[in-house]
Amino acid sequence: MEDRVRCFVPGPRVQIAGRTGGPLSGLSFAAKDLFDVAGLPTGGGNHDWARGNPVPEHHAWAVQALLDAGAELVGKTITDEVSLGILGENAFDGTPLNTAAPDRVPGGSSSGSAAAVAAGLCDTALGTDTGGSVRVPASFCGLYGIRPTHGRLDLSGMMPQAPGSDTTGWFARDATTFARVSTVLLGEAPGPLPTALLVATDAFGFADPEVAEALRPMVARLARLVGTVREEIMAPQGLSVWARAQRTLQPAEAWKTFRPWIERDNPRMAFSVAAGLVAGSQISAEEQAWAALMRQEARGRLRHLLPPGTILCLPTTPFPAPLRGLPLPELRPLRDRITCLCAQGGLTGSPQVNLPGATVDGAPVGLSIIGGRGTDASLVAVAQAMEKLRLENPA
């Protein structure tokens, strides 16, 4: 299979058949190069990481689960360097092609996985999401993508970044495949549908006006599906305050994760990645204590907003995918704005699903739905029902 979108890790391609007769038989999948595949190095988007760490002897839990369910592994995909990125540009392995918007980035850090699914090179793909690394590329590439409830899935064999926020996630082009894969990995069939919908007015106000307008028909469809609708402010302290808390906790944890490797191997890194790790090393205990309190506030807010049967919707990203190859000074404010709409994932651990279906100037933008912790299967059911409504009434 030709890698026409440059989404697979350079070198010999891995191919492992799934178990015959499983519920995912006939489907193919790829795995972000943060997941162990027995006998192959886990590269993590940095060549010195691959050289300095042992080759795994066992598959990661998520890889093994998909193989056991009958899906065929067709490759390992490019990731932002040690998962410390949100746009999908890797200084070592390049930028995978976003076939939904070829002049734009695919989003990261699960860039290769999203690009592979969007291009039809596999049916589904594993990614990871700490600060938005499944949700953002799903929005930018026009895919279904899920960040499950934090702590729900076994992360063994998945390279960590910030364990307090790390999750496994996955992508699909259609809701039927998304539901099949979700049933296997969540261990639970889709359902039940929610009965109340909250529209996050602060998040819609923060997004570009063109994005809010493009998502309006999807919100209306979601409202028809659910029934009861009201507007709410998701983050009363401010989206930027939640983002600041996540940008405090996540980098501090990432520094703790990668410090032993950095001090042992003095690895080569892109400037932006090294700068982020240095910044994480300098976050004070006082700042971390403040951020931990804000995390408790954010969790309490979503517990209050999302009792059983209630979901919340918001734009997944504040804008469509940026152009490829922008200079570093232009990228930081873009990353900061993305974090303002993604911070709730790492802070609260609530499940979130990106629903595709809107575009701005031809580039995809996604609508996210969030439920209370443990309601992942209900969000998957909403994805199925929304696709059915769209196909029955495209307008």
N, C-alpha and C positions, 0 to 999 in steps of 0.2 A: 504494500500500500504506500503510495507516494505521499510524502509529507509536504503537500503543496502550500501549507500555511505556516510551516516552520514552528510547529507547536510541540513536537516530540523532542526529548532529550537527544542530543547528537550521539551517534554511535550505533552499534547493533540494536535492532528493535526487539524487544521482548514480546513473546506471544505465548500465552498459557491458556489451554482449553479449560472451560468450566465443566462442572459435573453434569453428566448426561441426565436429562429429565428433570432438571430443577426448575423452579418458577421463573427464572430469568434466562432459560435456555433460548438461544437465538439472538440474544443481545450481546453487544460488545461494549467494553469499557476501557478507559484509560485511568491512570493514577498519577496524580501530582507527585513530583519527585521529592516529596516529603514523606511518602509512604514506603515502607520496606517491602521489597520483593526479594525473596530468598535467592541468593547467588548473585545479586546485582548490587552495586554500590548505591546508597541513597545520597544523591548529589546535593540536594538542598539549594540548588541554584548557585553554588559557589564551588569551584573546582578544588580549592584547598580543603573544603569540608569533606568532599568525597574521598580525597587522598588521605586525610588524617583520621578517618573513622573506619571501623571494621565493616566488612561486607556482611549484611544480615544473613542469618541462617533460616529465618522464618518470615513468612508473609505478615504484614500488618493485619490487625483484626479486620479492618474494613475490606482489604483486598481479599482475604480468605473468605469472608462472608459472601462477597459477590461471586467468587469462584465456586463456592459450595452451592450457591443458588443457581449455577449453570451459566453465568455470564463469562465471556471470553475476554481475557486481558490482552489488549493489542498494543500497549506502549506506556511508557512513563513520560510525563509532560513537564514542560518548562515551568519554572516558578520564579517569581521575584527572588532576589538573592536572600537566602535564609529566611524567606517569607516576610522580609521587612520592606514591603512596598504595597502600593494600592493601585498602580496604573498599568503594570504589566511589562515594564521595560527592564531588561536584564543586561548588564554590561558584558557578561561573559557569553551568554547564549542567545542574545538578541531579543526582539519583540515579536511574538506570534502575531499572525495576521488576523485581524477582526474582520471576517468576511461580511458581517452585517454593516460595517462602516470601514472600508479598507484604508482610508486615510487617517484613521483614529486608533488610539490604543485599545487593547482588549480589556484592560482592567486587570488588577492583580490582587493578591499574589498568585491566585490560581489561574493565571493567564493562559497557560497552555491547555489546561483542562477545558476551560470555557471555549477557547478557539477551536479545539478539536471537535467538540460537540456541535458548535455553531456551523462548522464546515461539513458536518456529516461524516467525519472520519471515525466516529464511534457513537453509540446510542446514548451513553451516559459517561460521566467521568467523576472521579473523586477529587475534591478540593479540600482546603482547610479554611476556616474563618476565625480570625482572632479579632480584628478590627474592621472587617468588611470584605475579606478576601474571597468569599463566594458571592455575597450579595452584590458587590460592585461589578465584577465581570458579568454576572447574570444580567444586570441592568444594561450594561454597555453592549453586550452581545445579543440581547433579545432572547434570553433563556429562562426556563424555570430553574430556580436555585434555592437551596434551603440551608439555613444555619439552625441546626437542631437545638433543643434545650441543652444548655451547658451542663456537662456531667452525665448526660443520658447515655452516650455511646462509649464503648471501650476504645481508648486512644492508643492502645499498645501498638508499637511499631510505627507510630506517626511522630515525626520529628517535632519536638515542642518549640514554642517561641515564648509565649506568656501563658503558663498553665491556668491562671485564673480566668482566662478568656478563651483559650483554645477550644475549637470544635472541629469535627469532621463534617463536611458538607458534600453535596453532589448537584450535578446539572442534568438537564434533559431539554430536548427541543419541544416535546409535546407532553401534555398532562398525563396521558395514559402511561407512557414510559416512566415519567416522574413518579407516579403512584406505585407502579410495580417495584421500582427500586426502593422507594421509601418504605413500602411494606416489609421488604426484606431487612433493611438496615435498622428500621425502627422497631421491628418485631411486632407490628400492629397495623391492621388494615385501616384505610382512610375512614374518617367519620368521628363523631357526628358533625353536621353543619352548625355553625354558630347561629344565634338568634338576635344578636345586637352588634351594631357596627359603630365604632368611633372614628371620626375623621380628625386627624391631628392638624389643627389649623396653624400651629406654629411651624410645623414642618413644611406644609404647603406654602406658607408665606415666605419661608426661607429659600425654597427652591426658585430657580429662574421662572419668571411668569410663563414662558413658553412651555416649560415642563408641566407646571400646574394645569395649564389649559389642555395640554395633550393628554393628561391623565384623567381629565374630567369624565369622559365617557366610560372609562373603566370603573371609576368610583360610582357612577350612576348604575352601572351593571351590578356592581357588588352590592349596592344598596337594594336593588330589586331582589337579589338573591337572599339577602339576610333579613330585610324587613325593617327593623327598628334602627334608626340612624340618628346620631347627634354629634355635634362638634365638641372637641375637647382640646385643651393644651396638653401636650405630652410631657413637656419638661418645663414646669413653672419656674424653676431657677434659671432657665435659659438653655437653649440647645448648645451654645458655646461653652457654658459652664459644665454640662455633661461631657462635652468633647474634651475640655481641659482635664477633667478627672480621668478620662480614658487615656489621654496622652500623657498622664502622669503615671498611672499604674502599669500600662502595657510596656512602655520603654524601660521602666525600672525592672520589671520582671524579665524582659528580653536580655537586659544586661546580665542579670544573674544566670540566665540560661547559657549565654554564649561566652561569658567571661573566662571560664576554664579553658575553652578552646582557643580564644584569642591570646591568652597569656601563654599557652603551651606552644601554639603554632605560628603566632604572628601572621595570620593569613592576609592574602590580598583581598581587597574589597573595593567596591565602588565608593566614591567620596560620600554620596548621600547616605549610604548604609553605614559607613564608618562614623559619620557625623551623628547619625541617630543613636548609635550605640554609645558614643561618647556622652551625648546628652543624657541618655538613660543612666549612665554611671554617676552623673552629677545631681540627680534628683534627691533632695534631702528627705530624711525620715519624717520631718514635719509636713512636707508637701505630700508625701505618700499617706500620712495619717489623715490629712484633709480629704484626699481623693477617696480613701476608704470610707469615710463618712458620707461623701457624696454618692458613692456606690450604694450604700444602705438607703439613702434617700430615694435614689432612682428606683431601686428594687421595691421599696414601699409604694412609690407612686404607681408603678405598673401593677402591683398587686391590687391596689385600690381601683385602678381603671379597668382591669381585665379579670373580673370574676368569671366563673364557668359560663360558657356560652357567649362571651363577648370577645371581639377582635378589634384591632385598631389598624388603620391604614395610613400610609404616608408615602411620599416619593422615596424610592430606594436611593437615588442619587439626586443632587440638586441640579444637575445638568447632564447632557449626553456625554459620551466619551470625548476627552480632549484630543487634539491633533497629536500625531506621533512626533517625537523628537523636539519637544519644547525645551527651552533652556531652563536650568535649575531654578532661577529666580521666579519664573512663571509657574513652576510646579507646586511650590510650597503652599501658596494660598488656595490652590485647587484641592490639595490634600486636606487642608484644614477645613474647607467647606464640606468635603465628603465626610470627614469625621463627625461633623455636626449632625449628620443624618444617619450615621452608623454607630455612634458611641453607645446607644442603648443596648446593643447586642452584647458587647463585652461587659458593660456595667451590670446589666440585669440578668443575663443568661436566658432571657426569654426566646422562644423559637420564632423564627422569621422566615417567610417565603417570599421570593421575588416572583411577581407575575408579569410576563411579557405582554406586549400588545399595543404599545404606543411608540410614536417616533417624533423627533424634532429635527426638522431639516433632513429627514431621511435616516437619522441615526436613532437607534433604540433608546428608550428610557423605560424603567420598570416601576410598577406599583408594588409596594411591600404590604404584607399583612403580618401582624404580630399577635400572638395569643399568650395566655398565661403559661407559666412553666408546665411542661408535660402535655401541652395540647397540640403537639406537632401533627398528629394524625388528622386533627380537625382542619388545620391549615392546608394539608394535602387534599382533603376533601373539597375545600373551597377552590383550590386550583383546578380540580377536575370539573367542578360545577361551573366555574367561570369560563373554561374553555368550551364546554357544552353550550352555554348561553351565547357565546361569541359566534360559534359555528351556526347556531340556529337563527341568530339575528345579527349579522355582521355590522349593522348600523349601530 
